[in-house]
């Protein structure tokens, strides 16, 4: 726990500096932290240390431990896929939060899925004990720890071989400094494992990595379809799904901008699904109160009671999904797969991510920018970054920042966001909901 306290103190100091000296402080941290942490020498040294530690022993039992958050559980499936591409016969296990299991269950690259985590923002003591028990019982040849909140000494036996994904940080910093390559956590997770295994085993995977997916049940789809039909969403109009909530104040789009976006979107001939707030409870009601009666008639609130897998299926009904930097961004961006094979998911959702403090290249999707990966959809994706006087590389750890008055969204080009939505809607041959309902019934009928 001492490391976590030291980390909190350091990031609190960075927050204090940029609070009093926004622009100067941001430049100072970018010009000092990036060259030091992201030096090519450090990147090389850490890679060689990991490579030698990994060795060439056969890995038949592998455990991958992501962070407990939704987005991390989705993205770190990339590491599982990397191991599977190299070791097709190995047992590769994955640990997730209990509430996220319905999104991951059925991933063919995972041998055993363990829905153990119960914490919200941070792991609980029970989560730590559950992981310790799992490791002790299964005697893994290798563990990949992707969570900064688990201390190796508390989790792993002394003789346990463990690689820590956090050691990829210098590579991320170097990519950020040089503005080269795809620096997304998802793709870096795959590449981190791939490079180590290629170097030690002198083999290459047979397939190219294009992203991760979600494995959804027929019931999840039926609940999403039922929401569309019972809520009275008009048949034949494009559907915009807007998520107003994020888990951090540094990624939360200010209400004034959210209202502006909604009003301009609702001026189009569309239906709008409005997500409900978890972290910012009641945000959807505040937004509704800011709209006219005519505008509210085109809005359909998605309740928090809708299960997460049905929420994921619902994003596939949408022609456009809009959100800040948070878990639902990665839900929408992931490819939707039918667990039973009875549902033919569309996977044509335009994913629009709106960023405040966090480095957009590390978790955003943009099919037009070569520095970003596209969403794993057969549709465009875009990332929009607000102007901020104090944004700097230390903002990557939003959980440890303590800024008194966040300036993450000082200027946001709402018109650009709306124009891109308009342009995409003009390219549609048919709205999603009409296609989806008919296609599902056809596929399910054939299966029966």
C-alpha positions in Angstrom: 0.0 0.0 0.0 3.0 2.3 0.5 3.5 2.5 -3.3 -0.2 3.6 -3.8 0.2 6.3 -1.2 3.4 7.6 -2.8 1.6 7.6 -6.2 -1.3 9.5 -4.8 1.0 12.1 -3.2 2.9 12.6 -6.5 -0.2 13.0 -8.6 -1.7 15.3 -6.0 1.4 17.5 -6.4 1.0 17.6 -10.1 -2.6 18.6 -9.7 -1.7 21.5 -7.3 1.0 22.7 -9.8 -1.4 22.8 -12.8 -4.1 24.4 -10.7 -2.0 27.5 -10.0 0.0 27.4 -13.2 -2.1 25.6 -15.8 -0.2 26.1 -19.0 3.3 26.4 -17.6 2.7 23.4 -15.3 1.4 21.3 -18.2 4.4 22.1 -20.4 6.8 21.4 -17.5 5.4 17.9 -16.9 5.3 17.0 -20.6 8.8 18.2 -21.2 10.2 16.4 -18.1 8.1 13.3 -17.6 7.9 12.1 -21.2 11.6 12.3 -22.1 12.6 10.5 -18.9 9.9 7.8 -18.5 9.6 7.4 -22.3 13.3 7.2 -23.1 14.3 4.5 -25.7 17.0 3.3 -23.3 14.5 2.6 -20.5 12.1 1.0 -22.9 14.8 -1.4 -24.1 16.0 -2.2 -20.6 12.6 -3.1 -19.4 11.8 -5.2 -22.4 15.0 -7.2 -22.0 14.4 -7.7 -18.3 10.9 -9.0 -19.1 12.1 -11.2 -21.9 14.8 -12.8 -19.8 12.5 -13.2 -16.8 9.8 -14.8 -19.1 12.3 -17.4 -20.4 11.4 -20.2 -22.8 9.6 -22.6 -20.4 6.4 -24.1 -21.8 3.4 -22.2 -20.6 0.4 -24.6 -20.3 -1.5 -22.7 -17.6 -1.7 -18.9 -17.9 -3.8 -16.4 -15.9 -4.5 -12.9 -17.1 -5.7 -10.4 -14.4 -7.2 -7.2 -15.8 -8.1 -4.1 -13.7 -11.6 -4.3 -12.2 -13.2 -1.6 -14.4 -15.5 -2.4 -17.3 -13.3 -0.9 -20.0 -10.2 -2.6 -18.8 -11.9 -6.0 -18.7 -13.0 -5.5 -22.3 -9.6 -4.3 -23.5 -7.4 -6.7 -21.7 -9.0 -9.6 -23.6 -6.3 -8.5 -26.2 -3.6 -10.1 -23.9 -5.6 -13.3 -23.7 -5.9 -13.4 -27.5 -2.1 -12.8 -27.8 -1.4 -15.8 -25.6 -4.0 -17.9 -27.5 -2.4 -17.1 -30.8 0.9 -18.4 -29.6 -0.3 -21.3 -27.4 -3.5 -22.7 -29.0 -3.6 -25.7 -26.6 -2.8 -23.9 -23.3 -5.2 -23.3 -20.5 -5.7 -19.5 -20.4 -7.9 -18.1 -17.6 -9.3 -14.6 -17.1 -10.6 -12.8 -14.0 -13.3 -10.2 -14.3 -15.8 -8.2 -12.2 -19.0 -10.2 -11.5 -21.2 -7.6 -13.3 -19.0 -7.8 -16.4 -19.0 -11.6 -16.9 -22.0 -11.6 -19.2 -20.0 -9.6 -21.7 -17.0 -11.9 -21.7 -18.5 -15.4 -21.2 -18.2 -17.3 -24.4 -14.9 -15.8 -25.6 -13.3 -18.8 -27.3 -9.8 -17.7 -26.4 -10.6 -18.0 -22.6 -10.5 -21.4 -21.1 -12.0 -20.5 -17.7 -13.7 -17.2 -16.8 -13.7 -16.3 -13.1 -16.1 -13.5 -12.2 -14.5 -12.7 -8.8 -14.1 -9.0 -8.5 -16.8 -7.1 -6.4 -15.1 -3.7 -5.9 -16.4 -0.5 -7.6 -13.5 1.8 -8.1 -10.8 -0.2 -6.3 -10.4 -3.9 -5.4 -11.7 -4.9 -2.0 -9.8 -7.1 0.5 -12.1 -9.9 -0.5 -11.1 -9.4 -4.2 -7.4 -9.8 -3.1 -8.2 -13.0 -1.2 -10.1 -14.4 -4.1 -7.2 -13.9 -6.4 -4.8 -15.4 -4.0 -7.0 -18.5 -3.6 -7.4 -18.9 -7.3 -3.6 -18.7 -7.9 -2.8 -21.1 -5.1 -5.3 -23.7 -6.3 -4.3 -23.7 -10.0 -0.5 -23.4 -10.0 -0.2 -21.3 -13.1 3.0 -21.4 -15.1 2.6 -17.6 -15.8 0.5 -14.8 -14.6 0.0 -11.5 -16.4 -1.0 -8.7 -14.0 -2.7 -5.8 -15.7 -4.0 -4.0 -12.6 -2.1 -1.2 -10.8 -4.1 -1.9 -7.7 -2.9 -5.4 -7.0 0.4 -5.6 -5.2 2.4 -8.7 -6.4 3.7 -9.5 -2.9 0.2 -9.8 -1.5 -1.1 -12.0 -4.4 1.5 -14.3 -5.6 3.6 -17.1 -4.1 7.3 -16.4 -4.1 8.0 -18.9 -6.9 5.2 -17.6 -9.1 6.3 -16.4 -12.5 4.6 -13.0 -13.1 4.8 -10.4 -15.8 3.4 -6.9 -15.0 1.7 -5.0 -17.8 2.5 -1.8 -16.0 6.0 -2.2 -17.3 4.6 -1.1 -20.7 4.3 2.4 -19.4 7.7 3.6 -20.8 6.7 2.3 -24.2 3.4 4.2 -24.0 5.3 7.4 -22.9 7.7 7.0 -25.8 4.9 6.6 -28.3 3.1 9.6 -26.9 6.3 11.7 -27.0 7.2 10.7 -30.6 3.6 10.7 -31.8 4.1 7.4 -33.6 2.2 4.1 -33.7 -1.1 3.1 -32.2 -0.8 3.8 -28.5 -4.1 2.4 -27.4 -4.1 0.3 -24.2 -6.0 -2.5 -26.1 -3.5 -2.8 -28.9 -0.5 -2.3 -26.6 -1.8 -5.2 -24.5 -1.7 -7.5 -27.5 1.7 -6.1 -28.7 3.2 -6.4 -25.2 2.6 -10.1 -25.1 3.3 -10.6 -28.8 6.8 -9.0 -28.8 7.9 -11.0 -25.7 6.7 -14.3 -27.1 8.1 -13.7 -30.6 11.5 -12.8 -29.2 11.7 -15.8 -26.9 10.0 -18.5 -29.0 10.9 -17.3 -32.5 7.4 -17.8 -33.8 4.7 -15.4 -35.1 0.9 -15.6 -34.7 -1.0 -16.8 -37.8 -3.6 -14.0 -37.7 -3.5 -10.2 -37.5 -5.1 -8.6 -34.5 -8.0 -6.3 -35.3 -9.5 -5.8 -31.8 -11.7 -7.5 -29.3 -15.3 -8.5 -29.1 -18.2 -9.2 -26.7 -20.0 -12.5 -26.6 -23.7 -11.8 -26.0 -26.6 -14.2 -25.3 -29.9 -14.4 -27.1 -31.6 -13.1 -23.9 -29.4 -9.9 -24.0 -30.5 -9.2 -27.5 -34.2 -9.9 -26.7 -34.1 -7.5 -23.8 -32.5 -4.8 -26.0 -35.1 -5.4 -28.7 -37.9 -5.4 -26.1 -36.7 -2.0 -24.8 -36.8 -0.6 -28.3 -40.3 -1.9 -29.0 -42.0 -1.1 -25.6 -40.4 2.3 -25.3 -42.1 3.4 -28.5 -38.9 4.2 -30.4 -40.2 5.0 -34.0 -39.5 2.4 -36.6 -37.5 3.6 -39.6 -35.7 6.6 -38.0 -31.9 6.7 -37.3 -31.1 6.0 -33.6 -28.5 8.1 -31.7 -27.4 6.6 -28.4 -25.9 9.2 -26.1 -24.2 8.3 -22.8 -24.0 11.3 -20.5 -22.1 9.7 -17.7 -18.4 8.9 -16.9 -16.7 7.6 -13.9 -14.4 10.6 -13.4 -14.9 14.4 -13.1 -12.0 14.8 -15.5 -13.8 12.9 -18.3 -17.3 14.1 -17.6 -18.5 16.3 -20.5 -19.8 19.6 -18.9 -23.6 19.9 -18.8 -23.6 23.0 -21.0 -21.9 21.1 -23.8 -24.1 18.0 -23.3 -27.2 20.2 -23.7 -25.8 21.9 -26.8 -24.9 18.5 -28.4 -28.4 17.1 -27.6 -30.3 20.1 -28.9 -28.3 20.0 -32.2 -28.8 16.3 -32.6 -32.5 16.5 -31.8 -32.9 19.1 -34.5 -32.4 16.2 -36.9 -35.0 13.6 -37.8 -33.8 11.0 -35.4 -34.6 9.1 -32.2 -32.3 9.5 -29.2 -31.6 6.9 -26.6 -30.3 8.7 -23.4 -28.3 6.7 -21.0 -28.8 7.1 -17.2 -26.2 8.2 -14.7 -24.4 5.8 -12.4 -21.6 8.0 -11.1 -23.5 11.2 -11.8 -26.9 10.0 -10.7 -29.8 11.9 -12.2 -27.8 13.4 -15.0 -30.3 12.2 -17.6 -33.2 14.0 -15.8 -31.2 17.3 -15.6 -30.6 17.0 -19.4 -34.3 16.3 -20.1 -35.3 19.4 -18.0 -33.0 21.4 -20.3 -34.9 20.3 -23.4 -38.2 21.6 -24.9 -41.3 19.5 -24.9 -40.9 18.8 -28.6 -37.3 17.7 -28.1 -38.2 15.5 -25.1 -40.7 13.6 -27.3 -37.8 12.3 -29.4 -35.8 11.1 -26.3 -36.0 7.6 -24.7 -34.2 7.1 -21.4 -32.3 3.9 -21.0 -32.7 2.9 -17.3 -29.9 1.7 -15.1 -31.9 -1.4 -14.5 -31.1 -2.7 -18.0 -28.5 -5.4 -17.6 -25.1 -4.6 -18.9 -25.2 -7.3 -21.7 -28.6 -5.9 -22.9 -27.0 -2.5 -22.8 -24.2 -3.8 -25.1 -26.7 -5.3 -27.4 -28.6 -2.0 -27.5 -25.5 -0.2 -28.7 -25.7 -2.4 -31.8 -29.2 -1.1 -32.5 -27.8 2.4 -32.6 -26.6 4.1 -35.8 -24.4 6.4 -33.7 -23.1 6.0 -30.1 -21.7 9.1 -28.4 -19.9 9.2 -25.0 -17.0 10.5 -23.0 -14.0 8.4 -22.0 -15.6 5.6 -20.0 -16.5 1.9 -20.1 -19.5 2.2 -22.5 -17.1 3.6 -25.1 -15.3 0.2 -25.2 -18.6 -1.6 -25.1 -19.8 0.2 -28.2 -16.5 -0.1 -30.0 -16.1 -3.9 -29.4 -17.4 -6.3 -32.0 -20.7 -8.0 -31.0 -20.7 -11.8 -31.3 -23.6 -14.1 -30.8 -22.9 -16.7 -28.2 -25.5 -19.1 -29.7 -25.0 -18.2 -33.3 -28.7 -17.4 -33.6 -28.3 -13.6 -33.7 -26.6 -11.8 -36.6 -25.3 -8.6 -35.0 -25.0 -5.6 -37.3 -21.7 -4.2 -36.0 -22.2 -1.0 -37.9 -22.4 1.6 -35.1 -20.6 4.9 -35.6 -18.6 5.3 -32.4 -17.9 8.9 -31.2 -15.6 9.5 -28.2 -15.4 12.9 -26.6 -12.2 13.4 -24.5 -11.3 15.7 -21.7 -8.2 15.1 -19.5 -7.2 11.6 -20.5 -4.7 11.1 -23.3 -7.1 10.3 -26.2 -4.6 8.0 -28.1 -4.6 5.6 -25.2 -8.3 4.8 -25.2 -9.9 6.5 -28.2 -11.0 5.1 -31.5 -10.7 7.0 -34.8 -10.8 5.4 -38.3 -9.5 8.5 -40.0 -6.4 9.1 -37.8 -3.5 6.6 -38.2 -2.4 7.3 -34.6 -5.6 5.7 -33.4 -7.1 2.3 -33.9 -10.6 2.2 -35.5 -13.5 0.8 -33.4 -14.1 -2.9 -34.2 -17.2 -2.0 -36.2 -18.0 -1.9 -39.9 -18.6 1.8 -39.5 -16.4 5.0 -39.0 -15.3 6.0 -35.5 -14.1 9.4 -34.3 -12.3 10.9 -31.4 -12.8 14.5 -30.4 -10.4 16.2 -27.9 -11.4 19.3 -26.1 -9.0 22.2 -25.6 -7.5 22.4 -22.1 -4.9 24.7 -20.8 -3.5 22.2 -18.3 -3.8 18.8 -20.0 -0.5 16.9 -19.6 0.8 13.4 -19.5 0.1 13.0 -15.7 -3.6 13.2 -16.6 -3.3 9.5 -17.7 -3.9 8.5 -14.1 -7.2 10.2 -13.5 -7.9 8.1 -10.5 -5.0 9.8 -8.6 -5.6 13.4 -9.8 -7.0 15.9 -7.3 -7.5 19.1 -9.4 -9.7 21.6 -7.5 -11.3 23.1 -10.6 -11.0 20.8 -13.6 -10.4 22.7 -16.9 -10.5 19.6 -19.1 -13.2 20.9 -21.4 -12.4 24.5 -21.7 -13.3 24.5 -25.4 -15.2 21.7 -27.2 -16.0 21.9 -31.0 -19.6 20.8 -30.8 -20.3 21.8 -34.4 -17.6 19.5 -35.7 -19.1 16.6 -33.6 -22.6 17.2 -34.9 -21.4 17.7 -38.6 -19.8 14.3 -38.5 -23.0 12.7 -37.2 -25.0 14.3 -39.9 -22.5 13.2 -42.5 -22.7 9.6 -41.3 -26.5 9.5 -41.2 -26.6 10.6 -44.9 -24.6 7.5 -45.8 -27.1 5.1 -44.2 -29.1 2.9 -46.5 -31.5 1.9 -43.8 -31.9 2.7 -40.0 -30.4 0.1 -37.6 -33.6 -0.8 -35.7 -35.6 -1.8 -38.7 -32.8 -4.0 -40.1 -32.0 -5.5 -36.8 -35.4 -6.7 -35.8 -36.2 -8.3 -39.1 -32.7 -9.9 -39.4 -32.8 -11.3 -35.9 -36.2 -13.0 -36.4 -35.0 -14.5 -39.7 -31.8 -16.0 -38.2 -33.6 -17.3 -35.1 -36.3 -18.9 -37.2 -33.7 -20.6 -39.4 -31.9 -21.9 -36.3 -35.1 -23.4 -34.9 
